[in-house]
Every structure is written in structure tokens, then in C-alpha cells.
Amino acid sequence: MDTRKALVVYSVNMEKKENAAAHHTLDFQTTKLVLRRGQLFNMKVILNRPLHPQDELKLTFFGSKESSLVELNPMTSFRSKGWQVKIAKQSGEEVKLTVISAADAMVGRYKLRVNDYKVGEFFLLFNPWCADDNVYMPSEEDRAEYVLNDSGYIYMGFAKQIKEKPWTFGQFEKHVLSCCFSLLEQLEHVDMQSPVNVSRNICTMMCAANNGVLVGNWSGDYSNGTAPYVWASSVPILQQHYFTKLPVCFGQCWVFSGILTTALRAVGIPARSVTNFESAHDTEKNLTVDIYLDESGKTIAHLTKDSVWNFHVWTDAWMKRRDLPQGNDGWQVLDATPQEISEGSFRTGPSPLSAIRQGAVQTQYDTKFVFTEVNGDKFIWLVKQNKGKVLLAVETASIGKHISTKMVGENRREDVTLQYKFPEGSPEERKAMDRASGKRPDENKPTLPHNSFLQIHVRQNSVELGYPITLTLVLKRKTHTPQNVSISCSLDLQTYTGNKKTNLGVIQKSVQIQGQESEVALSMDANSYIYKLGMVDDEVVIKGFIIAEITETGDKAATDTTLCFLYPAFSVEMPSTGKINMPLSFNCSFKNTLPIPLTNIRFSVESLALSKMQSWKQGTLSPGMSLNFQMKFTPVRTGAKKFIVKFTSREVKEVDAEKIILIT
């Protein structure tokens, strides 16, 4: 007769600190253990008596839907569904177990029971350190940047004047991981195994139009929410959504990219925010952008349906594409900005960079849409009052320029254009265009009349706020004969998406030019734009369309140009060190050099050392007046932390300063 006591599990220690360190998850601000799949972890089990060979020690792993996913027993079958368990050490009532999860296990929340003992919840993430995981990334430097780095830059502005916007991704902050997995609760367990499905669904859920996180708004009116340019971090957006389960107001493309990059890094998929300058939005999907001008150079709104955004930001995620033929692994474009419906929801991707580069536009998902954003030819047409339309210019190299992301391990911009397309004008690039359009080379393409004796370029790309707009045009001809040229330049105030807010006026000038190359200066008074700066609560640029005609021959040429405003900087004094739970103070000063008052002034400070963003409203600042004040706040976390100070007003946006401060 067997007199031994029944086996009882007294306690299970999941060795959180040691396991988290080994799994690169120590930074997550959560009480739960966070593990990566395909990698060994240890646990210590305390029993009521030593283990005997005939005992059962059963580990049951449950998924988020309370169903048992895996059962392991080190005494009998130590493998199941790619998972393994073994007894590493046994002394008396203490048993040390090592478990390895499957490299393709479902990611998400798990519950563990050992026999009848409920151990509690842990998270399992994708694992870029594991060679068998579909998100495996071989380089340690790349993993440090694309998985572990919690701050960086998003690039904005336009091709000739690229600006960096400091951004806090904050994927390890409180509730961010819980928010990401709660957005995926409707997925089946099998869908939670593949980075393709998980990334596509996270992308979908970033957008409030799909019952997700963020409301897109390009109207210029953000009175019942936060203006998109005010955000400098993904953290408050994801935390707010997690607590309220309501859509957060408002975002534009860089905010959608910021939160998507955060969510992907949080769940373990390597990700980077990427900016495409001169990004085409081709409504007819014919790989061309058509712009129609009247004779003064003003765009004709009802004809010009396509638009070119000064910049557009999306996210690249790194993964193997087991669902596609070979050659499609690596970076994939995902875009959460609500532009296109894909299989019933607003989302784009994942679309492989290799397919975009080759013009393989049928490749899943949404590759044709991304291809047209980075390629495509720009046609400028003149619509005459009586004689129909004339093609003035074809620009084959103006769409998809300086595609940019933050460099690995450095606070500098990296140009990744050649990862998306072959060099402009190369045979491979034209071949990709023909493949994408399904045409034989040079079929159905309108071409310019060959007598284009006149070429036109614009030198300027910025306007100092409060100063006149000045443009230097360079006119090139094939002849030295003096000729008369009449020039018409129409200037608009626009948002970055090419949305025209108002026409500032038309500059007309007739000059006699000599020699093969000559310069013509155009200018417009600052009063033309200064009083219109607060028309919309968005950052604005000046868009110019220029038409030149040689009077003697009737030869015409056209081009367009974008000018951004250079803002007066503010000065801020920041200390180099600070102490936790002790007040830190910054001194700020700012002078309004403009002839108009600045309204709705606000300074803010953002840092992972602070519990939340702090901001100070400063009302209105009259022309010529200065503002000096002190900001005080208390760091709650130690380490070398980046502090971002921002100045915004209705008229002047996007002025910031940053510094790393060591908090001890």
C-alpha cells in the first residue's frame, strides 16, 4: 500500500529579473514577466516533498481566450508543439525547470498553471535574437536601434529643407504593451503566430476609422482635441486609448507612424519610421501626377485631382515573408495613415521593399499604392482659355526623394532611397516603371515637344519669417541671342499635403535675357503672407508655380517650388544633471520679431524621466516683445534621459530644443 503524500505545488518563482535580463525585456515598466519566444527561461518550483519518478508535474499554458495551448510534463513527454521543458536541477523539495517556447509560438498574454497551482500571467513577444523566429535580425547594432531604442527622430519639411522632429517612442512605458495586445484581442491564436498578420492588424488598429487608436484630421481646426504638431511622443496617445478605450484626437501621418513604430517595437517586431519626400498621391493609379495651371500659374482645383505631399511618413517592419515567394524578406512598408481601403479597412501593407523596388505591384499587400508614392512622373499642363491644354513640363525625378530614417546608433539621418528604387534614370528604374504600369516601354506616354529651348530652375528653398519672399530663377537656353521672356509666378499658402489654403498673389515680370544662362529675381512683400499665418492650426509652406514664355518664339517652360519658413529660435538654458524627485528648472526666453502678435503660445517639456508631458500656456505676445520665464518639474526616473522643449503658437509652429540630462 502506497503511503506517500499526494504531490502539492507550494510556490513557483518565475525569476523575473534573471529571465528579463536574458530576454532583453528589463526595461518594460510592468510587474508581469515579459519573455521572447524561442528562447530558454527558468523557473523554480517548491513542492511539499521530493519528486518521485512516477509523479506528474504538469505545466499548462493558457492563451488570452482561456484555452489551453500547450501542456508540458518533464517527467514524461518533455516536448509539445515545439515547446520543451526539462529538469535542470533538483534538491529536496526544490525543482529548477528550464522551458523553451516554440520559435513560432503565439505572441501575447499567457497564463501558467503548474499542476493545480496558478502561477499568473506573463507576456510572450517576437524574438529578433532567435535565428528561427521570422523576425530574426542578425546584427546586434540593428536590434539595439530598431527594437530597443525608445527615442529617435521623425523627418519632416521637404526635399530641399529636411527638418528633424525629436520623437519619444517609449515602447517600454507603463501600459503600452498591454494596450498593444488588447488591440489584438479579436485575433485567433493562429493569427498571433505570424508577424505578417500581427503587423497588419496592429497597423489597422492604430487608426480610429477602424475602431482603433488615433483620429486623423487635416482640416486645420483642432479645437476639440490636440493639434497633430503638438505631440512629441507615442506614450500619452497609447496610454490615453488604453484607459478610455476611446479614439484619441488628433493625428497626421508622422503621429500615425510614431505610434505604429512604438507598437511594433513593443511586441518585438523591428521597426523604423520612414519619411518619403515629394510623396505622390495618385488618384487614378496611372503612375503619373497631373497638375493643371491657368495662364497666370494658378492651379486649377477641379482638374488637379492628384496631389504631391511635401513629405509622408510611414513605418517599415522587418520580417520574413513566408506567405510570399522567395526574395520578399526584409523591410516591409506599413502605413496606418487613413488613405486607402485595403480589404475593407484603412491600412497599407506589409509591402516588401524588394517588390516595390522591382515594380512587382501585385505583391501582397498594397504594393501598387506604395510604388506610386515613391515613383511616378509629374506632368505640368497649361490650360488655355480657348485652345485646350499644352504640356509644359515632365519631371521624371521629382517624386519620391531623399527617403529618410534615423541612422543606426547615431542621431543622424540616413538616406534609404536606394532600398526603395533603382537610381533615377537607370535602365533598371525605367524597367520597374514599365513592369508596374504593365506597359511596353514608351507606350502611351505624352512627351514634350522637342523644341524645349527654355529650361527653368528655382534657387531658393526658404523664407525667413517676417522677410519678403525672394526667388531666383535660373533660365537656360540653347542660344546667345537676346530674347524677351515673360514670367508669371503664382504663390499659394499650403499645408504639407498640398492642400491649398489661400493664394498669396501672382508676380509678373518681363525681362530681356542674354547668354545661355541668366538669372531673374522675383520678390513679394512679407505682408502678403504674414497676416495669413494663423488661418489654419497647421504648419504651412509656400508653393510656387512658375511659367516662362519666350515672346519671340512662344516657347514655354514651367516648374514648381516649395519654400518653408525659417522660424526665430527661442533660447533655453538646461542643466546637465539633475536628481530624482528634486525640482529641475529650465530658463526660457523668446522674442517676437514679427509685425503680428503670436497667439495661443505654449511651451512644453517631454521626457521619459517625467511621469507625463508638462506644459505652460503663455497667452499672446505682441510684436517686438520678449518673454522670459522659468519651467519647473520633477524627474521621477534615473539615467541619461533626453528632454525635449517645444514652443508652439497658432502662427509659428515646430520650434524645439533638446538635451540629454543625467538624472541620478
Disulfide bonds with the S-S distance in Angstrom:
none
